[in-house]
């Protein structure tokens, strides 16, 4: 498989690192000689200094033989031109990073007329991920699959959690929980749990189920599910714009804090119903009454300054706000957070890289484009959740799962059939037309049948 990446910045380098570890033939193109030198020295890949949108450059690099062409420079126009040129030369699939709001609204045109396979807007993708996190106070990650009919929720088990000491079989049979805990990370090691597995403090749980079942099941487990009523956002950039629109659409109140008057005025005029305050977030906290703080359900810090975001987030956590999310790009700065901190951190670059990587892997893994619908990588790739579309050619159809032997550290998380989400039990079967979510730990698979022992 030949993959080309145009742009060796944070997104490009993250993609290059993971794809090179996966063993694909990889070429990175960038105009900056320092970036080219750094990637060449740190990764076993081909690095080329040049213009990734130049017809001559693409011809020289045989872009027409690319299985996947990815353009993730800072320039939307260069990314579009690069992908369009590569597509015209014969590249099979093209992926472009497009950030501009006007361009992003023309997704269908770029896909239909210019041959783009995927368009990624990092700010919109980040806002959507934050929006999903806000639905559950305990969630540290939420992914959707099967067109939103099912979800994957990651939660951390804290000191006060009512889950501590409960076995999975107790939760499912005695409490009637219609969710499946399909992976647990304990002391840095991931594993597929069994029925007698007991949940411990500091476990990280990955739960799958129907979207509407999470709130019901969390209530039975006595986990917090309070709906959002008031959200405060620090920073007025594009992520804030997309996020505020989402939250307001859900009926919650949004207060946005932005020190720059021009930016504050612009976002106030652009979004109807938002409360924009031209003020520093830390200073604004000091002006708030305790009642106002208590009524704030979530605080999100998404300015362009990592250090400020972390400090403001820690201050918000100290004030007792139940859901605090901070944007941070440098992973090294996470070390300042204590192990007991409840602050969720999110990186625009990591979100974009994960989305592109998942789409790329789904294309590369599938024998045809419909076999793998989507792929989610967690814990730096230790855990993968893969969404398969089942057809009549798949083996193991219409056989009770209890009669099928699965390989170690693999599990079927859920089955979607005719708009119904099924938590798989022993008597359930896989049928043609189903969508199946599979959890895989420390391995890679290309087909649904790869999870079964021969």
C-alpha positions as CSV (number, residue, x, y, z in Angstrom):
1,X,0.0,0.0,0.0
2,X,1.4,3.4,-1.0
3,X,0.4,6.4,1.1
4,X,1.5,10.0,0.6
5,X,1.1,12.8,3.2
6,X,1.4,16.4,2.1
7,X,2.3,18.5,5.2
8,X,4.5,17.4,8.0
9,X,3.0,19.5,10.8
10,X,1.4,18.1,13.9
11,X,-1.4,16.3,12.1
12,X,0.9,15.0,9.3
13,X,3.7,13.9,11.7
14,X,1.1,12.1,13.9
15,X,-0.3,10.3,10.9
16,X,3.2,9.5,9.6
17,X,4.3,8.0,12.9
18,X,1.4,5.7,13.3
19,X,1.2,4.6,9.6
20,X,4.9,3.9,9.5
21,X,4.6,1.7,12.6
22,X,1.8,-0.2,10.8
23,X,4.2,-1.0,8.0
24,X,2.8,0.9,5.1
25,X,5.0,2.4,2.3
26,X,4.9,6.1,3.2
27,X,6.1,9.3,1.6
28,X,5.8,12.7,3.3
29,X,6.1,16.0,1.3
30,X,6.8,19.4,2.9
31,X,8.3,22.7,1.8
32,X,10.1,23.2,5.2
33,X,13.6,21.6,5.1
34,X,13.7,21.4,8.9
35,X,10.5,19.4,9.0
36,X,11.7,17.1,6.3
37,X,15.0,16.5,8.1
38,X,13.3,15.9,11.4
39,X,10.8,13.3,10.1
40,X,13.5,11.6,8.0
41,X,15.7,11.2,11.1
42,X,13.0,9.9,13.4
43,X,10.9,7.7,11.1
44,X,11.7,5.0,8.5
45,X,9.8,6.8,5.7
46,X,10.6,8.6,2.5
47,X,10.7,12.4,3.0
48,X,10.6,14.9,0.1
49,X,11.2,18.6,0.2
50,X,8.9,20.4,-2.3
51,X,5.5,21.7,-3.2
52,X,2.8,19.1,-2.6
53,X,0.4,20.7,-5.0
54,X,2.8,21.0,-7.9
55,X,2.0,18.9,-11.0
56,X,5.7,18.4,-11.7
57,X,6.4,17.3,-8.1
58,X,3.5,14.9,-8.1
59,X,4.6,13.4,-11.4
60,X,8.1,13.0,-10.2
61,X,6.8,11.1,-7.1
62,X,4.4,8.9,-9.1
63,X,1.3,10.3,-7.3
64,X,-0.9,8.4,-9.7
65,X,0.2,5.1,-8.0
66,X,-1.0,6.3,-4.6
67,X,-3.5,4.2,-2.8
68,X,-4.3,7.1,-0.4
69,X,-3.2,10.7,-0.8
70,X,-3.6,12.9,2.3
71,X,-3.1,16.7,2.3
72,X,-3.0,18.3,5.7
73,X,-1.0,21.5,5.3
74,X,-2.2,24.8,7.0
75,X,-3.6,26.0,3.6
76,X,-7.0,24.8,2.5
77,X,-6.4,25.9,-1.0
78,X,-3.1,24.0,-1.3
79,X,-4.8,20.9,0.2
80,X,-7.7,21.0,-2.3
81,X,-5.4,21.6,-5.3
82,X,-3.0,18.8,-4.1
83,X,-5.8,16.2,-3.8
84,X,-7.4,17.3,-7.1
85,X,-4.1,17.0,-8.9
86,X,-3.3,13.6,-7.3
87,X,-6.8,12.4,-8.2
88,X,-6.4,13.4,-11.8
89,X,-3.1,11.6,-12.0
90,X,-4.8,8.4,-10.8
91,X,-4.6,8.3,-7.0
92,X,-7.3,6.0,-5.7
93,X,-8.4,7.9,-2.6
94,X,-7.7,11.5,-1.5
95,X,-8.2,13.1,1.9
96,X,-8.0,16.9,2.5
97,X,-7.9,19.0,5.6
98,X,-10.3,22.0,5.0
99,X,-10.8,24.4,7.9
100,X,-12.6,27.4,6.3
101,X,-16.3,27.5,7.2
102,X,-17.3,28.5,3.6
103,X,-15.2,25.7,2.1
104,X,-16.5,23.2,4.7
105,X,-20.1,23.9,3.6
106,X,-19.2,22.8,0.1
107,X,-18.2,19.3,1.0
108,X,-20.6,17.6,-1.5
109,X,-19.2,19.7,-4.3
110,X,-15.6,18.8,-3.5
111,X,-16.4,15.1,-3.1
112,X,-18.6,14.8,-6.2
113,X,-16.8,17.1,-8.6
114,X,-13.1,17.1,-7.4
115,X,-12.9,13.4,-6.4
116,X,-12.2,13.9,-2.7
117,X,-12.9,10.8,-0.7
118,X,-12.8,12.5,2.7
119,X,-12.8,16.0,4.1
120,X,-11.7,16.7,7.6
121,X,-12.4,20.0,9.4
122,X,-10.3,19.8,12.6
123,X,-12.2,22.5,14.4
124,X,-15.6,21.0,13.6
125,X,-14.5,17.5,14.5
126,X,-13.1,18.8,17.8
127,X,-16.3,20.7,18.6
128,X,-18.4,17.5,17.9
129,X,-16.2,15.4,20.2
130,X,-16.5,18.0,23.0
131,X,-20.3,18.0,22.4
132,X,-20.4,14.3,22.8
133,X,-18.4,14.5,26.0
134,X,-20.8,17.0,27.5
135,X,-23.7,14.5,27.3
136,X,-22.3,12.4,30.2
137,X,-20.4,14.0,33.2
138,X,-18.2,10.9,33.6
139,X,-17.4,10.3,30.0
140,X,-13.8,10.9,28.8
141,X,-14.5,9.9,25.2
142,X,-17.7,9.2,23.2
143,X,-17.8,7.8,19.7
144,X,-20.8,7.1,17.5
145,X,-21.2,4.4,14.9
146,X,-23.9,2.8,12.7
147,X,-25.1,6.3,11.8
148,X,-25.6,7.3,15.4
149,X,-27.7,4.2,16.4
150,X,-25.0,3.0,18.8
151,X,-22.3,4.5,20.9
152,X,-19.0,3.7,22.5
153,X,-18.4,5.5,25.8
154,X,-15.1,5.6,27.8
155,X,-15.3,6.4,31.5
156,X,-12.8,6.4,34.3
157,X,-13.7,4.8,37.7
158,X,-13.0,7.3,40.5
159,X,-12.9,6.9,44.3
160,X,-16.6,7.6,44.8
161,X,-17.8,5.5,41.9
162,X,-20.7,3.1,42.7
163,X,-19.2,0.6,40.2
164,X,-16.2,-0.3,42.4
165,X,-16.5,-3.9,43.6
166,X,-19.3,-4.9,41.2
167,X,-18.8,-7.8,38.8
168,X,-20.0,-7.5,35.2
169,X,-22.5,-10.4,35.6
170,X,-24.0,-8.6,38.6
171,X,-24.5,-5.5,36.7
172,X,-26.1,-7.2,33.7
173,X,-28.3,-9.8,35.4
174,X,-29.2,-8.3,38.7
175,X,-29.4,-4.6,37.7
176,X,-30.7,-5.1,34.1
177,X,-28.0,-3.0,32.4
178,X,-28.4,-3.2,28.7
179,X,-24.8,-2.2,27.9
180,X,-21.6,-4.2,27.3
181,X,-18.3,-3.4,28.9
182,X,-16.1,-4.8,26.1
183,X,-12.7,-3.6,27.2
184,X,-11.0,-2.5,30.4
185,X,-7.6,-0.8,30.9
186,X,-6.1,-1.5,34.3
187,X,-2.6,-0.4,35.3
188,X,-1.9,0.5,31.7
189,X,-2.8,-2.9,30.4
190,X,-5.9,-3.5,28.2
191,X,-8.0,-6.7,28.3
192,X,-11.4,-8.1,27.4
193,X,-13.3,-8.7,30.6
194,X,-15.3,-11.8,31.6
195,X,-18.5,-12.1,33.5
196,X,-16.8,-12.5,36.8
197,X,-14.4,-9.6,36.3
198,X,-14.8,-7.1,39.2
199,X,-14.4,-3.4,38.5
200,X,-11.7,-1.7,40.5
201,X,-10.8,1.9,41.3
202,X,-8.9,3.7,38.4
203,X,-10.1,1.2,35.8
204,X,-10.9,2.7,32.4
205,X,-14.0,1.2,31.0
206,X,-15.2,1.0,27.3
207,X,-18.9,0.5,27.1
208,X,-21.0,-0.1,24.0
209,X,-24.8,0.0,23.5
210,X,-27.7,1.8,21.9
211,X,-27.5,5.5,22.2
212,X,-30.8,5.8,24.2
213,X,-29.7,3.0,26.6
214,X,-26.8,4.8,28.2
215,X,-28.9,7.4,30.1
216,X,-31.2,4.6,31.4
217,X,-28.4,2.3,32.4
218,X,-26.4,5.1,34.0
219,X,-29.4,5.9,36.2
220,X,-29.7,2.3,37.3
221,X,-26.0,2.3,38.1
222,X,-26.4,5.6,40.0
223,X,-24.0,7.4,37.7
224,X,-24.6,11.1,37.1
225,X,-26.7,11.9,34.0
226,X,-27.7,15.5,34.7
227,X,-28.7,17.2,31.4
228,X,-26.8,20.4,30.6
229,X,-28.4,23.7,31.4
230,X,-25.6,26.2,31.5
231,X,-22.1,26.0,29.8
232,X,-19.2,28.4,30.0
233,X,-16.6,28.6,27.2
234,X,-13.3,30.4,27.4
235,X,-12.0,31.4,24.0
236,X,-13.7,32.6,20.8
237,X,-12.1,30.7,18.0
238,X,-13.6,28.4,15.4
239,X,-14.0,25.5,17.8
240,X,-16.0,27.7,20.1
241,X,-18.2,28.8,17.2
242,X,-19.1,25.3,16.2
243,X,-19.5,24.1,19.8
244,X,-21.7,27.0,20.9
245,X,-24.1,26.4,18.0
246,X,-24.4,22.7,19.1
247,X,-25.0,23.5,22.7
248,X,-27.6,26.2,22.0
249,X,-29.4,23.8,19.6
250,X,-29.7,21.4,22.5
251,X,-31.5,24.1,24.6
252,X,-28.7,24.9,27.1
253,X,-27.4,28.4,27.9
254,X,-24.0,29.4,26.6
255,X,-21.7,32.1,28.1
256,X,-18.6,32.7,26.0
257,X,-15.6,34.6,27.4
258,X,-13.2,36.3,25.0
259,X,-10.7,39.0,25.8
260,X,-10.4,40.3,22.2
261,X,-13.1,42.9,21.6
262,X,-13.2,42.3,17.8
263,X,-13.4,38.5,18.1
264,X,-16.1,38.8,20.9
265,X,-18.2,41.2,18.7
266,X,-17.8,38.9,15.7
267,X,-19.0,35.8,17.5
268,X,-21.8,37.7,19.2
269,X,-23.2,38.8,15.9
270,X,-22.7,35.4,14.2
271,X,-24.6,33.2,16.8
272,X,-28.1,34.1,17.9
273,X,-28.8,33.5,21.6
274,X,-25.3,33.3,22.9
275,X,-24.1,35.5,25.8
276,X,-20.6,36.8,24.9
277,X,-18.6,38.6,27.6
278,X,-15.4,40.4,26.7
279,X,-13.5,39.4,29.8
280,X,-10.7,37.2,31.0
281,X,-12.0,33.8,32.2
282,X,-10.0,33.7,35.5
283,X,-11.1,37.3,36.4
284,X,-14.7,36.4,35.4
285,X,-14.7,33.6,37.9
286,X,-13.8,36.0,40.7
287,X,-16.8,38.2,39.7
288,X,-19.3,35.2,39.8
289,X,-21.4,34.5,42.8
290,X,-21.3,31.0,44.3
291,X,-24.8,30.4,43.1
292,X,-23.8,31.2,39.5
293,X,-20.8,28.9,39.8
294,X,-23.0,26.1,41.2
295,X,-25.4,26.5,38.2
296,X,-22.6,26.1,35.7
297,X,-22.7,22.5,34.5
298,X,-19.6,22.6,32.3
299,X,-16.6,24.8,31.7
300,X,-14.5,24.4,28.5
301,X,-11.2,26.2,27.9
302,X,-10.3,26.3,24.2
303,X,-8.1,29.4,23.7
304,X,-4.9,29.2,21.6
305,X,-2.8,29.1,24.8
306,X,-2.2,25.6,26.3
307,X,-0.9,26.9,29.6
308,X,-3.8,29.3,30.1
309,X,-6.3,26.5,29.2
310,X,-4.8,24.2,31.8
311,X,-4.7,26.8,34.5
312,X,-8.2,28.0,33.9
313,X,-9.5,24.4,33.7
314,X,-7.8,23.6,37.1
315,X,-9.3,26.7,38.6
316,X,-12.8,25.7,37.3
317,X,-12.3,22.2,38.7
318,X,-11.3,23.7,42.1
319,X,-14.6,25.6,42.1
320,X,-16.6,22.4,41.9
321,X,-17.8,22.5,38.3
322,X,-18.6,18.9,37.5
323,X,-17.5,18.8,33.8
324,X,-14.3,20.6,32.8
325,X,-12.7,20.1,29.4
326,X,-9.4,21.7,28.3
327,X,-7.9,21.9,24.8
328,X,-4.2,21.1,24.9
329,X,-1.8,20.3,22.0
330,X,1.4,19.4,23.8
331,X,1.1,16.1,25.5
332,X,4.0,16.9,27.8
333,X,2.0,19.5,29.6
334,X,-0.5,16.8,30.8
335,X,2.1,16.0,33.4
336,X,1.0,19.0,35.5
337,X,-2.4,17.4,36.0
338,X,-2.7,15.2,39.1
339,X,-3.7,11.5,38.6
340,X,-7.0,12.3,40.4
341,X,-7.9,15.2,38.2
342,X,-11.3,15.0,36.5
343,X,-10.3,17.4,33.7
344,X,-10.9,16.0,30.2
345,X,-8.2,17.0,27.7
346,X,-8.6,17.2,24.0
347,X,-6.3,18.0,21.1
348,X,-7.5,19.4,17.8
349,X,-4.5,17.8,16.1
350,X,-5.1,14.4,17.7
351,X,-8.8,14.5,16.9
352,X,-8.1,15.2,13.2
353,X,-5.3,12.6,13.0
354,X,-7.5,9.9,14.6
355,X,-10.3,10.6,12.2
356,X,-8.0,10.4,9.2
357,X,-6.2,7.4,10.5
358,X,-9.5,5.6,11.2
359,X,-10.7,6.3,7.7
360,X,-7.4,5.4,6.1
361,X,-7.2,2.1,8.0
362,X,-10.8,1.2,7.0
363,X,-9.8,1.7,3.3
364,X,-6.7,-0.3,3.7
365,X,-8.1,-3.1,5.7
366,X,-11.2,-3.7,3.5
367,X,-11.2,-6.0,0.5
368,X,-13.9,-3.8,-0.8
369,X,-14.9,-0.3,0.4
370,X,-18.1,-1.6,2.2
371,X,-16.4,-4.2,4.4
372,X,-15.1,-1.8,7.1
373,X,-17.5,1.1,7.8
374,X,-15.3,2.8,10.4
375,X,-12.4,2.2,12.8
376,X,-11.6,3.8,16.2
377,X,-8.1,3.6,17.7
378,X,-7.8,4.2,21.5
379,X,-4.9,4.0,24.0
380,X,-2.3,4.9,21.3
381,X,-3.6,2.0,19.1
382,X,-3.7,-0.7,21.9
383,X,-7.4,-1.0,21.4
384,X,-9.3,-0.8,18.2
385,X,-13.1,-0.8,17.7
386,X,-14.0,-1.8,14.1
387,X,-17.4,-1.5,12.5
388,X,-18.1,-4.2,9.9
389,X,-20.9,-4.4,7.4
390,X,-21.9,-8.0,7.0
391,X,-22.9,-9.5,3.6
392,X,-23.9,-13.0,2.5
393,X,-20.2,-13.8,1.7
394,X,-19.2,-13.6,5.3
395,X,-18.6,-16.9,7.1
396,X,-20.1,-17.8,10.5
397,X,-23.6,-16.5,9.6
398,X,-26.7,-17.7,11.4
399,X,-24.6,-19.6,14.0
400,X,-25.3,-19.0,17.7
401,X,-22.4,-17.0,19.2
402,X,-22.1,-19.6,22.0
403,X,-21.1,-22.2,19.3
404,X,-18.4,-20.0,17.9
405,X,-14.9,-19.7,19.5
406,X,-13.4,-16.3,19.5
407,X,-9.7,-15.5,19.6
408,X,-8.2,-14.1,22.7
409,X,-8.7,-10.4,23.4
410,X,-11.4,-10.0,20.8
411,X,-15.1,-9.4,21.5
412,X,-18.3,-8.5,19.6
413,X,-19.5,-5.2,21.2
414,X,-22.9,-5.0,19.6
415,X,-24.9,-5.9,16.5
416,X,-27.2,-3.5,14.7
417,X,-30.0,-5.1,12.7
418,X,-33.0,-3.2,11.1
419,X,-32.3,-0.1,13.2
420,X,-32.2,-2.2,16.4
421,X,-29.1,-2.4,18.6
422,X,-28.5,-5.8,20.1
423,X,-26.1,-6.5,23.0
424,X,-24.9,-9.9,22.0
425,X,-25.7,-13.0,24.1
426,X,-24.9,-16.6,23.5
427,X,-28.1,-17.4,21.5
428,X,-27.7,-14.3,19.2
429,X,-26.5,-14.8,15.6
430,X,-24.9,-12.7,12.9
431,X,-27.0,-12.2,9.8
432,X,-26.3,-10.8,6.3
433,X,-27.0,-7.1,6.4
434,X,-26.0,-6.6,10.0
435,X,-23.6,-4.0,11.3
436,X,-21.2,-5.5,13.8
437,X,-18.9,-3.6,16.2
438,X,-15.8,-5.6,17.2
439,X,-13.3,-4.8,20.0
440,X,-9.7,-5.9,19.4
441,X,-6.8,-5.5,21.8
442,X,-3.1,-5.4,20.7
443,X,-3.9,-6.9,17.3
444,X,-5.0,-5.8,13.8
445,X,-7.7,-7.5,11.8
446,X,-8.9,-7.0,8.2
447,X,-12.1,-9.0,8.1
448,X,-14.9,-10.0,10.6
449,X,-14.0,-13.7,10.3
450,X,-10.5,-12.9,11.6
451,X,-12.0,-12.7,15.2
452,X,-13.0,-16.4,15.2
453,X,-10.7,-19.3,15.9
454,X,-10.6,-21.9,13.1
